[in-house]
Amino acid sequence: MKKIVYLIIMAAMTAACQVGPAATAAIDGNGDCIFQNSLVCFKLNGAANPVVSDGIEAILKAKDMVKDRKIAQAASMNDGGSAVVVNDSLCFPHENFDSFEIVEQTTTHVTFSLHYPRWQAGEDSIELTRTITLRENSYFCEVSDVYESNDGNGMRVAAGFAKRNVNRSETGEDYIIVWENLPGDDGNMGVGIVMPMSNEFELEGPADHAVAYCNTRFGHKADYAVGCCWSKGKTSDFEQWAALVRP
C-alpha cells in the first residue's frame, strides 16, 4: 500500500507539469460513465444500459493498442463492484446509477460521484452513493462507497473482482492480486483490490470472485482501490504488478 501512495505522489508531480486534465470522467452517448487516464479506461453502466452491474469494465492501453477486460454481467462485481452482505448473500444494486457529478477536476486527477437508487436488501431498504478518484499514471482508481439505510445499523460490505484463467495470485495484509492468462498471444492481465480497512480476504469467493470484506455502518464509508494492468504495457509481469501493492 505504501508503494501505491508513493506512485500517487509521483503521478501528481508528473501530471502537474502537463497542460489540461490528465484524468477525465464523463457520460458517453449511451449514458455510461467513462473515466480514463493514459494507462486505462474504465466504464460503469448507466441507467439506460440493460446490463445491471456496479462493477467496472476495464480497457487497458499500451502504446497504440487497447485490450478490454469485459466481464460485465448481472450480479457480477466485474472489477471493483461492491455489495452488502445479507445472510451470507451478496445484495447488489437492482438498477444502474441514475446520477453523475464531477466533485473535483484538476490537472492531476478527477473525482466524481454516482448514485444508485434505493433497493431492498433483506429487511433493509438501501441506496448507494459511490465516489471515485482516478489519478494520472495510476492503474488503480480509489473508490469510496457509502450505503444508506433507514437506520444506522452495522453492516458488512464485500468488494472485489471477477476472475478468469488465473495464472498466479497473492493475498497480503490488505490486498488480493491475480495474474490472468489471455487467449492467443494477447499476453496477461493483472487485476487487484486494496482495502486497508479490511482484515478478511477471500481469493475463492462467491461466483468465482476474489472478495475483500469489511464491517462498517450504514452512512459510513467503505474505502478501497481497484486496478488492472496489461503485460503489453509498462507493467509487464507479475512481480512488477505485485510491487505496486506490497508493503
C-alpha positions in Angstrom: 0.0 0.0 0.0 2.9 2.3 0.7 4.0 1.9 -2.9 0.6 2.9 -4.1 0.9 6.1 -2.1 4.4 6.7 -3.5 3.1 6.2 -7.0 0.2 8.6 -6.4 2.6 11.3 -5.2 4.9 10.8 -8.3 1.9 10.8 -10.6 0.7 14.1 -9.2 4.2 15.6 -9.6 4.4 14.4 -13.2 0.9 15.5 -14.2 1.3 18.9 -12.6 3.7 19.7 -15.4 1.1 18.9 -18.1 -1.4 21.1 -19.7 -5.1 20.2 -19.2 -6.5 17.3 -17.1 -4.5 14.1 -17.1 -7.5 12.1 -16.0 -11.1 12.7 -17.1 -14.7 11.4 -16.4 -17.8 12.0 -18.4 -21.1 10.4 -19.5 -20.9 8.9 -23.0 -23.6 8.9 -25.7 -25.1 5.6 -24.2 -25.4 7.1 -20.7 -22.5 5.1 -19.3 -19.7 6.7 -17.2 -16.3 6.7 -18.9 -13.2 7.7 -16.8 -9.7 7.4 -18.0 -6.1 8.4 -17.9 -3.1 7.5 -20.1 -2.9 3.9 -18.9 -6.5 2.7 -18.5 -10.1 3.5 -19.4 -12.9 2.4 -17.0 -16.6 2.1 -17.7 -19.6 1.9 -15.4 -23.0 1.1 -16.7 -25.6 3.8 -16.6 -29.4 3.7 -16.2 -30.1 3.1 -19.9 -27.7 0.1 -20.1 -29.7 -3.2 -20.0 -26.9 -5.0 -18.0 -27.3 -4.1 -14.3 -23.9 -4.0 -12.6 -22.0 -1.7 -10.3 -18.8 -3.4 -11.4 -16.2 -1.6 -13.6 -15.2 -2.7 -17.1 -11.5 -2.0 -17.7 -9.9 -1.2 -21.1 -6.1 -1.3 -20.8 -3.9 0.9 -23.0 -0.4 0.1 -24.4 1.0 2.4 -27.0 -1.4 2.2 -29.9 -3.1 -0.9 -28.6 -6.1 -1.5 -26.3 -7.4 -4.6 -24.5 -10.9 -4.8 -23.0 -11.3 -6.9 -19.8 -15.0 -7.2 -20.1 -16.9 -9.4 -17.7 -19.9 -7.2 -17.2 -22.9 -9.3 -16.3 -25.8 -9.3 -13.9 -24.8 -9.9 -10.2 -21.1 -9.6 -11.0 -18.5 -7.4 -9.3 -16.6 -7.3 -12.6 -13.7 -5.1 -11.4 -14.4 -3.2 -8.2 -18.1 -3.7 -7.7 -19.4 -3.9 -4.2 -22.4 -5.4 -2.4 -24.0 -5.5 1.1 -23.8 -9.0 2.6 -27.2 -10.1 4.0 -27.5 -13.7 5.4 -24.3 -14.7 3.6 -25.7 -13.5 0.2 -24.3 -10.6 -1.8 -27.0 -7.9 -2.4 -26.1 -5.9 -5.5 -27.9 -2.7 -6.6 -31.1 -3.5 -8.6 -30.5 -0.7 -11.0 -27.5 1.1 -12.5 -26.5 4.6 -11.4 -29.0 7.4 -12.0 -26.9 10.5 -11.4 -23.4 11.7 -12.0 -21.5 14.7 -10.7 -17.9 15.9 -11.0 -16.7 16.6 -7.5 -13.2 17.9 -8.4 -11.2 18.2 -11.7 -7.6 19.2 -11.6 -4.6 18.7 -13.8 -3.6 15.6 -11.8 -6.8 13.8 -11.1 -10.6 13.6 -11.4 -13.1 12.9 -8.6 -16.7 12.2 -9.3 -19.8 10.7 -7.6 -22.5 8.3 -8.7 -25.8 7.5 -7.1 -27.6 4.1 -7.2 -31.3 4.2 -6.5 -32.9 2.6 -3.4 -33.5 -1.2 -3.4 -34.4 -3.9 -1.0 -31.7 -5.9 0.7 -33.1 -8.3 3.2 -35.2 -6.3 5.6 -33.5 -3.0 4.8 -34.2 -0.6 2.1 -30.8 0.8 1.0 -29.2 3.1 -1.6 -25.6 3.6 -2.7 -23.5 6.7 -3.3 -20.1 6.0 -4.8 -17.2 8.5 -5.0 -14.3 7.6 -7.3 -10.9 9.2 -7.8 -8.7 8.4 -10.8 -5.2 9.9 -11.0 -2.8 10.1 -13.9 -0.2 7.3 -14.3 -2.1 5.0 -11.9 -3.6 1.7 -12.8 -5.8 2.0 -9.7 -8.9 4.0 -9.1 -9.9 4.9 -5.5 -13.5 4.0 -4.5 -15.5 5.2 -1.5 -18.9 3.5 -1.2 -21.5 4.8 1.2 -24.6 2.7 1.7 -27.6 4.5 3.3 -30.5 2.9 5.1 -33.4 3.9 7.2 -31.4 3.1 10.3 -27.7 3.3 11.4 -27.1 -0.4 12.0 -23.8 -2.0 11.4 -23.4 -3.8 8.0 -20.9 -5.9 6.1 -19.7 -4.9 2.7 -18.0 -7.1 0.1 -15.9 -5.6 -2.7 -13.8 -7.4 -5.3 -13.4 -8.6 -8.9 -14.5 -11.4 -11.1 -11.6 -13.8 -12.0 -10.8 -15.8 -15.2 -7.8 -18.0 -16.2 -5.8 -17.1 -13.2 -2.1 -18.0 -13.6 -0.7 -16.6 -10.3 -2.2 -14.9 -7.2 -1.1 -13.3 -4.0 -3.0 -12.2 -0.9 -1.4 -9.8 1.5 -2.4 -7.9 4.6 -4.6 -5.5 2.8 -4.8 -6.7 -0.9 -5.6 -9.5 -3.3 -3.9 -9.6 -6.8 -4.1 -12.1 -9.6 -2.3 -12.5 -12.9 -4.5 -13.9 -15.7 -3.8 -15.6 -19.0 -5.4 -14.1 -22.0 -6.2 -16.1 -25.2 -3.7 -16.4 -28.0 -0.8 -14.0 -28.0 -2.6 -11.3 -26.0 -0.4 -11.8 -23.0 -1.6 -11.4 -19.4 -3.6 -9.1 -17.3 -3.1 -8.2 -13.7 -6.2 -7.4 -11.5 -6.3 -6.4 -7.9 -8.1 -4.8 -4.9 -6.5 -3.0 -2.0 -8.7 -2.5 1.1 -6.7 -1.3 4.2 -9.9 -1.2 6.4 -10.4 -5.0 5.8 -8.8 -7.9 7.6 -10.6 -10.6 5.6 -9.8 -11.5 2.0 -11.2 -14.5 0.1 -9.5 -15.5 -3.2 -12.1 -18.2 -3.9 -15.1 -16.1 -3.1 -18.8 -16.4 -4.3 -19.4 -16.9 -8.0 -15.6 -17.1 -8.7 -14.9 -13.7 -7.4 -11.9 -12.5 -5.3 -13.5 -10.6 -2.4 -12.5 -8.3 0.4 -14.9 -7.9 3.3 -15.2 -5.0 5.8 -17.5 -4.2 8.6 -18.9 -0.7 8.8 -22.2 1.1 9.4 -24.9 2.5 7.1 -23.9 6.0 6.2 -20.2 5.3 6.7 -17.6 4.8 4.0 -16.2 1.5 2.7 -12.9 2.6 1.1 -10.8 0.5 -1.4 -8.8 0.8 -4.6 -9.2 -1.5 -7.6 -7.0 -1.7 -10.7 -5.8 -3.6 -13.7 -2.7 -3.7 -15.9 -1.8 -5.4 -19.2 1.5 -7.2 -19.8 2.0 -5.4 -23.1 2.1 -2.1 -21.3 4.6 -0.7 -18.7 3.8 -3.3 -16.1 4.8 -6.5 -18.0 5.0 -9.3 -15.4 3.5 -10.4 -12.1 6.4 -9.2 -9.9 6.1 -5.7 -11.3 2.3 -5.9 -10.6 2.8 -7.2 -7.1 5.4 -4.5 -6.3 2.7 -1.8 -6.7 0.7 -3.1 -3.7 3.3 -4.9 -1.5 4.3 -3.0 1.7 
